[in-house]
């Protein structure tokens, strides 16, 4: 028996899908709202109690990163320098062909490079907050939501990123949220908690920078 054909699209059907996306009681809208209002209790509740309200971590991250990638590769040229997860890489190779190939590679795989921040985030928090005794998979979930939210901040700031100095404000906003979320999720109050959160962030980005540098050199050699 053949399955019945799906309902034809109508303005009412499109409206229902839009409402599902922005729903502040469940789904993507609620996820963004909850991660803004109370990331600590929201993520601990998702991990250990109720997983019915939030958008699944992988879907949330992939969707937001896809939107960020589309805007970035559409409106930035990548000819002189380009931004990868808040990092500027300069194409300094003397060969124009090599430079072109490197820039093309990073532009083509920009979404993947953004997603690859996740395991480094998870490593940083896993090492610096190991007293919480949470496993690496749980750190991946926590950081998937945090990274997705940081990319949502990018989407919010995107119209301003063409103004001089605006990118630094965006980077500061993402750093503040990162530290804020870590302190609440891992229940690390006070100055020591702030230092530990910053240490996790620093370790994550140092490892990620090293990874990108290795990829950069590898692409330059191969292409």
TATA-V82449 format. One record per pair of residues at least 12 apart in sequence whose ideal C-beta (glycine too) atoms are under 10 Angstrom apart, sorted by the first residue. I is the first residue (numbers start at 1). J is the second residue. D is the distance in Angstrom with one decimal. If there is no record, write none. Layout:
BEGIN
{{I,J,D} {I,J,D}}
END
This chain:
BEGIN
{{21,55,9.4} {21,63,9.5} {23,53,9.7} {25,53,7.6} {26,52,7.5} {26,53,5.0} {26,54,8.4} {26,55,8.9} {27,53,7.9} {27,54,8.3} {27,55,5.9} {27,60,9.8} {28,54,9.1} {28,55,5.0} {28,59,8.8} {28,60,7.0} {28,63,7.4} {28,64,8.9} {28,148,9.9} {28,152,9.7} {29,55,9.1} {30,42,9.5} {30,53,5.7} {30,54,7.0} {30,55,8.1} {31,46,9.3} {31,53,7.8} {31,54,4.8} {31,55,4.6} {31,56,9.4} {31,57,9.3} {31,59,9.8} {31,60,5.9} {31,64,9.9} {31,145,7.6} {31,148,8.3} {31,149,8.6} {31,152,9.5} {32,54,9.9} {32,55,8.8} {32,60,8.8} {32,64,9.0} {32,145,10.0} {32,148,8.9} {32,149,7.2} {32,152,6.1} {34,46,8.9} {34,53,7.6} {34,54,6.9} {34,145,9.4} {35,54,8.5} {35,60,9.2} {35,145,6.1} {35,146,7.9} {35,148,8.2} {35,149,4.9} {35,152,8.4} {35,177,8.8} {35,181,7.6} {36,149,7.8} {36,152,9.2} {36,153,10.0} {36,177,8.9} {38,181,10.0} {38,184,7.2} {39,142,9.0} {39,145,7.5} {39,146,7.4} {39,149,7.6} {39,177,8.1} {39,180,7.2} {39,181,4.2} {39,182,8.9} {39,183,9.5} {39,184,5.5} {39,185,6.2} {40,142,10.0} {40,180,9.0} {40,181,7.2} {40,182,9.0} {40,183,7.7} {40,184,2.7} {40,185,4.8} {40,186,8.0} {40,187,7.0} {40,188,9.8} {41,184,7.5} {41,185,8.8} {41,187,10.0} {42,54,7.3} {42,145,8.2} {42,181,9.5} {42,184,9.0} {42,185,8.7} {43,57,9.4} {43,138,9.4} {43,141,7.6} {43,142,5.4} {43,143,9.7} {43,144,9.9} {43,145,6.0} {43,146,8.3} {43,181,7.8} {43,184,8.4} {43,185,5.1} {43,186,9.7} {44,134,9.8} {44,138,9.9} {44,142,8.9} {44,184,8.9} {44,185,6.6} {44,186,9.2} {44,187,8.4} {46,141,7.4} {46,142,8.9} {46,145,7.9} {47,134,7.8} {47,137,9.7} {47,138,5.7} {47,141,6.4} {47,142,7.4} {47,185,9.2} {48,134,9.7} {48,138,9.0} {51,141,9.7} {54,145,7.7} {55,145,9.0} {55,148,8.7} {56,141,9.4} {56,144,9.1} {57,118,9.5} {57,140,7.8} {57,141,4.9} {57,142,8.4} {57,143,8.8} {57,144,3.8} {57,145,5.7} {57,146,9.9} {57,147,9.5} {57,148,7.5} {58,115,9.6} {58,118,9.5} {58,140,9.3} {58,141,9.0} {58,144,6.5} {58,148,9.4} {59,144,9.5} {59,148,9.3} {60,144,6.9} {60,145,6.5} {60,147,9.5} {60,148,4.7} {60,149,8.6} {60,151,9.7} {60,152,9.2} {61,114,9.1} {61,115,7.0} {61,117,9.8} {61,118,7.0} {61,143,9.1} {61,144,4.6} {61,145,7.6} {61,146,9.4} {61,147,6.0} {61,148,4.1} {61,149,9.3} {61,151,7.7} {62,111,8.5} {62,115,7.3} {62,144,9.3} {62,148,8.5} {63,148,7.9} {63,151,9.4} {63,152,9.8} {64,114,9.4} {64,147,8.5} {64,148,4.6} {64,149,7.8} {64,150,8.8} {64,151,4.4} {64,152,5.4} {64,153,9.7} {64,154,8.4} {64,155,7.2} {65,85,9.8} {65,110,9.2} {65,111,5.7} {65,112,9.2} {65,113,9.8} {65,114,4.9} {65,115,5.8} {65,117,9.3} {65,118,9.6} {65,147,8.0} {65,148,7.3} {65,151,5.5} {65,152,10.0} {65,154,9.4} {66,111,6.3} {66,114,9.4} {66,115,9.7} {66,151,9.4} {67,111,10.0} {67,151,7.7} {67,152,8.6} {67,154,9.0} {67,155,5.9} {67,158,9.4} {68,85,9.7} {68,110,8.9} {68,111,8.1} {68,114,6.7} {68,148,9.7} {68,150,9.4} {68,151,4.6} {68,152,8.4} {68,153,9.8} {68,154,5.1} {68,155,6.1} {68,158,8.0} {69,107,9.6} {69,109,9.7} {69,110,5.3} {69,111,4.0} {69,112,9.1} {69,113,9.3} {69,114,6.6} {69,115,9.4} {69,151,9.0} {70,110,9.7} {70,111,8.7} {71,154,8.3} {71,155,7.1} {71,158,5.5} {71,159,9.7} {71,161,9.2} {72,84,9.2} {72,107,8.7} {72,110,6.3} {72,111,9.0} {72,114,8.8} {72,154,8.4} {72,158,8.4} {72,161,9.3} {73,106,9.9} {73,107,5.6} {73,108,8.6} {73,110,5.9} {73,111,8.6} {75,158,8.1} {75,159,10.0} {75,161,8.6} {75,162,8.0} {76,107,8.7} {76,110,9.5} {76,161,8.7} {76,162,9.4} {77,103,9.0} {77,107,9.4} {78,91,8.8} {78,100,10.0} {78,102,9.7} {78,103,4.9} {78,104,8.2} {78,106,7.0} {78,107,5.0} {78,110,8.6} {79,91,8.4} {79,99,9.1} {79,100,9.1} {79,103,7.0} {80,99,9.7} {80,103,9.1} {81,103,9.4} {82,102,10.0} {82,103,6.9} {82,106,6.4} {82,107,7.3} {82,110,8.2} {83,110,9.4} {83,154,9.4} {83,161,8.5} {83,167,7.1} {83,170,9.6} {83,171,9.5} {84,106,6.7} {84,109,10.0} {84,110,7.1} {84,113,5.4} {84,114,7.3} {84,116,9.7} {84,117,9.0} {84,208,9.1} {84,209,9.8} {84,212,6.6} {84,215,10.0} {84,216,9.9} {85,110,9.5} {85,113,7.0} {85,114,5.6} {85,115,9.6} {85,116,8.6} {85,117,5.0} {85,120,9.6} {85,147,8.7} {85,150,8.7} {85,151,8.9} {85,154,9.4} {85,174,9.3} {85,205,8.5} {85,208,7.1} {85,209,9.7} {85,212,8.6} {86,117,9.0} {86,150,8.5} {86,154,8.7} {86,167,8.3} {86,168,9.9} {86,170,7.9} {86,171,5.1} {86,174,6.5} {86,175,8.5} {86,205,8.1} {86,208,9.8} {87,113,9.6} {87,117,9.7} {87,171,9.4} {87,205,7.8} {87,208,7.8} {87,209,6.6} {87,212,6.9} {88,167,8.7} {89,102,8.7} {89,103,9.3} {89,106,7.4} {89,209,9.5} {89,212,6.9} {89,213,8.7} {89,215,10.0} {89,216,6.5} {91,103,5.9} {91,106,9.2} {91,216,9.2} {91,220,9.4} {92,220,9.9} {93,216,9.7} {93,220,5.9} {95,220,8.8} {97,223,8.3} {98,219,8.7} {98,220,5.8} {98,221,9.3} {98,223,6.6} {99,220,8.8} {100,223,9.1} {101,219,7.0} {101,220,8.2} {101,222,8.7} {101,223,3.9} {102,215,9.7} {102,216,6.8} {102,217,9.8} {102,219,5.2} {102,220,5.9} {102,223,7.0} {103,219,9.7} {104,219,9.5} {104,223,8.6} {105,215,8.6} {105,216,9.1} {105,218,9.7} {105,219,5.0} {105,220,9.5} {105,222,9.2} {105,223,6.9} {106,212,8.9} {106,215,8.5} {106,216,8.2} {106,219,7.9} {109,215,9.1} {109,219,9.6} {113,208,9.3} {113,211,9.3} {113,212,7.2} {113,215,8.0} {114,147,8.1} {114,150,9.8} {114,151,7.0} {114,154,9.4} {115,144,9.3} {115,147,8.2} {115,151,9.9} {116,208,7.6} {116,211,7.3} {116,212,8.7} {116,215,9.2} {117,143,8.5} {117,147,5.8} {117,150,8.9} {117,151,9.5} {117,204,7.6} {117,205,8.5} {117,207,10.0} {117,208,5.8} {117,211,9.5} {117,212,9.8} {118,139,9.8} {118,140,6.6} {118,143,5.8} {118,144,5.9} {118,146,9.3} {118,147,5.6} {118,148,9.3} {118,204,9.7} {118,208,9.9} {119,136,9.0} {119,139,9.5} {119,140,7.2} {119,143,8.5} {119,204,9.2} {119,207,9.0} {119,208,9.1} {119,211,9.4} {120,143,8.8} {120,147,9.9} {120,203,8.2} {120,204,4.6} {120,205,7.4} {120,206,8.8} {120,207,4.8} {120,208,4.3} {120,209,9.3} {120,210,9.3} {120,211,7.1} {121,139,8.0} {121,140,8.4} {121,142,8.5} {121,143,3.8} {121,144,8.5} {121,146,6.9} {121,147,6.0} {121,150,9.5} {121,178,8.5} {121,182,9.8} {121,200,8.1} {121,201,8.3} {121,203,9.6} {121,204,4.9} {121,205,9.0} {121,207,9.6} {121,208,8.4} {122,136,6.2} {122,137,8.7} {122,138,9.0} {122,139,4.2} {122,140,4.6} {122,141,8.8} {122,142,7.8} {122,143,4.9} {122,144,8.5} {122,146,10.0} {122,147,9.5} {122,200,9.8} {122,204,8.2} {123,136,8.1} {123,139,8.0} {123,140,9.7} {123,143,9.3} {123,200,8.8} {123,203,7.2} {123,204,6.6} {123,207,6.4} {123,208,9.5} {124,139,8.8} {124,143,8.4} {124,178,10.0} {124,182,9.3} {124,197,9.6} {124,199,7.8} {124,200,4.0} {124,201,6.5} {124,202,7.6} {124,203,4.2} {124,204,3.4} {124,205,8.1} {124,206,8.8} {124,207,7.4} {124,208,9.2} {125,138,9.6} {125,139,5.0} {125,140,9.5} {125,142,6.8} {125,143,6.3} {125,146,8.9} {125,178,9.9} {125,182,6.6} {125,185,8.4} {125,186,7.3} {125,196,9.4} {125,197,8.6} {125,199,9.9} {125,200,4.8} {125,201,8.8} {125,203,9.0} {125,204,7.7} {126,138,8.9} {126,139,4.6} {126,140,8.9} {126,142,9.8} {126,143,9.3} {126,200,8.5} {126,203,9.8} {127,139,9.5} {127,199,8.7} {127,200,7.2} {127,203,6.4} {127,204,9.4} {128,182,8.6} {128,186,8.7} {128,188,9.2} {128,195,9.4} {128,196,5.2} {128,197,7.7} {128,198,9.2} {128,199,5.1} {128,200,3.9} {128,201,8.9} {128,202,9.3} {128,203,6.8} {128,204,9.3} {129,142,9.5} {129,182,7.5} {129,185,8.6} {129,186,4.5} {129,187,9.4} {129,188,7.0} {129,193,9.6} {129,196,6.7} {129,197,8.5} {129,199,9.7} {129,200,6.7} {131,186,8.7} {131,188,9.2} {131,196,9.4} {132,185,9.0} {132,186,5.6} {132,187,7.9} {132,188,8.8} {134,185,9.6} {134,186,8.4} {139,185,9.8} {139,186,9.8} {139,200,9.7} {142,181,8.2} {142,182,8.6} {142,185,5.7} {142,186,8.5} {143,178,9.5} {143,181,9.3} {143,182,9.4} {143,185,9.6} {143,200,9.6} {143,204,8.5} {145,181,8.2} {145,185,9.1} {146,174,9.5} {146,177,7.5} {146,178,6.4} {146,180,9.8} {146,181,5.2} {146,182,7.8} {146,185,8.1} {147,174,9.5} {147,178,9.1} {149,174,8.8} {149,177,6.5} {149,178,9.2} {149,181,7.6} {150,170,9.5} {150,171,9.9} {150,173,8.6} {150,174,4.5} {150,175,9.1} {150,177,6.4} {150,178,6.8} {150,181,9.3} {151,174,8.8} {152,174,10.0} {152,177,9.7} {153,170,6.9} {153,171,9.9} {153,173,5.5} {153,174,5.5} {153,176,9.7} {153,177,6.6} {154,167,10.0} {154,170,6.6} {154,171,9.9} {154,173,9.3} {154,174,7.5} {156,170,8.8} {156,173,8.7} {157,169,7.4} {157,170,4.3} {157,171,9.6} {157,173,7.0} {157,174,9.0} {158,170,8.7} {174,201,9.8} {175,198,8.5} {175,201,7.0} {175,205,9.8} {178,197,7.4} {178,198,8.8} {178,200,8.7} {178,201,5.4} {178,204,9.0} {178,205,9.9} {179,193,9.1} {179,194,6.4} {179,195,9.8} {179,196,9.7} {179,197,4.5} {179,198,6.1} {179,200,9.1} {179,201,6.8} {180,194,9.6} {180,197,8.3} {181,197,8.4} {182,194,9.0} {182,196,7.8} {182,197,3.8} {182,198,8.7} {182,199,9.9} {182,200,6.2} {182,201,7.5} {183,196,8.4} {183,197,5.3} {183,198,9.9} {184,197,9.6} {185,197,9.4} {186,200,8.8} {188,200,9.7}}
END
